[in-house]
Amino acid sequence: MDGKHMQIGEVAARTELSLRTIRHYEETKLVVPSARSQGGFRLYTERDVERLMVIRRMKPLGFTLDEMRDLLAATDRLDSGDELLDSERDQLLERLSGFEQAAQRRVEDLRTQLERAEDFAATLRDRLGSARGPGSATAR
């Protein structure tokens, strides 16, 4: 889809984000449509979709809008094609490393929460089974 522009509805379908959410990310300057149609409709590119997918993946891990903005600024700078001083590149890579470590910690926290939730559901299932008794038609 190089160079192809998409309207916000197509982007919403591809990213599984609502139109409202995409507009919110635009208002907060996390993503900016690459162009506007003659009628004023927002137009996005594949790169914009990729950016929205990064945001979508960060959200369930509890990253704030400012953290998202910081990560995107760092990746934008690294991907800019501009020649970077070694010190700037090292600083940007260090920021990315910090985000990667934070993401790993948050994933582990979510795994722990999921295990606890599964244990709770199993406890309830066992409780229901024992309360219904072996002869119950609804016992599993």
C-alpha positions as CSV (number, residue, x, y, z in Angstrom):
1,M,0.0,0.0,0.0
2,D,2.9,2.4,-0.6
3,G,1.6,5.9,-1.1
4,K,-2.0,4.8,-0.8
5,H,-4.2,6.9,1.4
6,M,-6.9,5.5,3.5
7,Q,-9.9,7.2,5.1
8,I,-10.4,7.0,8.8
9,G,-13.0,4.3,8.6
10,E,-10.7,1.9,6.8
11,V,-8.0,2.7,9.4
12,A,-10.4,2.1,12.2
13,A,-11.3,-1.3,10.7
14,R,-7.7,-2.3,10.2
15,T,-6.5,-1.2,13.7
16,E,-9.7,-2.2,15.5
17,L,-9.8,1.2,17.1
18,S,-12.9,3.4,17.1
19,L,-13.2,6.5,15.0
20,R,-13.5,8.4,18.3
21,T,-10.2,6.9,19.6
22,I,-8.3,7.7,16.5
23,R,-9.6,11.3,16.6
24,H,-8.5,11.5,20.2
25,Y,-5.0,10.3,19.3
26,E,-5.0,13.0,16.7
27,E,-6.1,15.7,19.2
28,T,-3.3,14.6,21.6
29,K,-0.8,14.7,18.7
30,L,0.1,11.0,18.9
31,V,-0.8,10.5,15.3
32,V,-1.4,13.1,12.6
33,P,-3.1,12.2,9.4
34,S,-0.7,12.3,6.5
35,A,-3.1,14.3,4.3
36,R,-6.6,15.7,4.0
37,S,-8.9,15.1,1.0
38,Q,-10.3,18.0,-0.9
39,G,-13.4,17.5,1.2
40,G,-11.4,17.8,4.4
41,F,-11.4,14.1,5.3
42,R,-8.5,12.7,7.2
43,L,-6.2,10.5,5.0
44,Y,-3.8,8.1,6.5
45,T,-0.9,6.0,5.1
46,E,0.4,2.6,6.0
47,R,3.0,4.3,8.3
48,D,0.1,6.0,10.2
49,V,-1.6,2.6,10.6
50,E,1.7,1.2,12.0
51,R,1.9,4.1,14.4
52,L,-1.6,3.5,15.6
53,M,-0.9,-0.2,16.1
54,V,2.1,0.7,18.4
55,I,-0.3,2.9,20.4
56,R,-2.9,0.2,20.5
57,R,-0.3,-2.3,21.8
58,M,0.9,0.1,24.5
59,K,-2.5,1.0,25.9
60,P,-3.3,-2.4,27.6
61,L,0.1,-2.3,29.2
62,G,-0.8,0.9,31.0
63,F,1.5,3.3,29.2
64,T,0.4,6.9,29.5
65,L,-0.1,9.2,26.5
66,D,3.1,11.0,27.5
67,E,5.0,7.7,27.5
68,M,3.5,6.8,24.2
69,R,4.5,10.2,22.8
70,D,8.0,9.8,24.1
71,L,8.4,6.3,22.6
72,L,7.1,7.5,19.3
73,A,9.4,10.5,19.3
74,A,12.4,8.3,19.9
75,T,11.4,5.8,17.1
76,D,10.6,8.6,14.7
77,R,14.0,10.1,15.3
78,L,15.7,6.8,14.8
79,D,13.7,6.1,11.7
80,S,14.1,9.6,10.2
81,G,17.1,8.7,8.0
82,D,18.9,11.7,9.5
83,E,22.5,11.1,10.4
84,L,22.7,10.9,14.2
85,L,25.6,11.6,16.5
86,D,26.7,8.4,18.3
87,S,25.7,10.0,21.6
88,E,22.2,10.8,20.4
89,R,21.7,7.3,18.9
90,D,22.9,5.8,22.2
91,Q,20.5,8.0,24.2
92,L,17.6,7.0,21.9
93,L,18.4,3.4,22.1
94,E,18.6,3.6,25.9
95,R,15.1,5.1,25.9
96,L,13.8,2.3,23.8
97,S,15.5,-0.2,26.1
98,G,13.7,1.4,29.0
99,F,10.4,1.0,27.3
100,E,11.2,-2.6,26.4
101,Q,12.0,-3.4,30.0
102,A,8.9,-1.6,31.2
103,A,6.8,-3.6,28.7
104,Q,8.3,-6.9,29.9
105,R,7.5,-6.0,33.5
106,R,4.0,-5.1,32.7
107,V,3.5,-8.3,30.7
108,E,4.6,-10.3,33.7
109,D,2.2,-8.4,35.9
110,L,-0.6,-9.2,33.5
111,R,0.4,-12.9,33.4
112,T,0.2,-12.9,37.2
113,Q,-3.2,-11.3,37.2
114,L,-4.5,-13.7,34.5
115,E,-3.2,-16.7,36.6
116,R,-5.1,-15.3,39.7
117,A,-8.2,-14.8,37.6
118,E,-8.1,-18.3,36.2
119,D,-7.6,-19.7,39.7
120,F,-10.6,-17.8,40.9
121,A,-12.7,-19.0,38.0
122,A,-11.7,-22.6,38.8
123,T,-12.5,-22.1,42.4
124,L,-16.0,-20.9,41.5
125,R,-16.4,-23.8,39.0
126,D,-15.4,-26.3,41.7
127,R,-17.7,-24.6,44.2
128,L,-20.7,-24.8,41.8
129,G,-19.9,-28.4,41.0
130,S,-19.8,-29.5,44.7
131,A,-22.9,-27.4,45.5
132,R,-25.0,-29.0,42.7
133,G,-23.9,-32.5,43.6
134,P,-23.2,-35.5,41.4
135,G,-26.8,-36.1,40.4
136,S,-27.6,-32.6,39.2
137,A,-28.5,-32.2,35.5
138,T,-26.5,-29.0,35.3
139,A,-23.4,-30.4,36.9
140,R,-20.4,-30.4,34.5
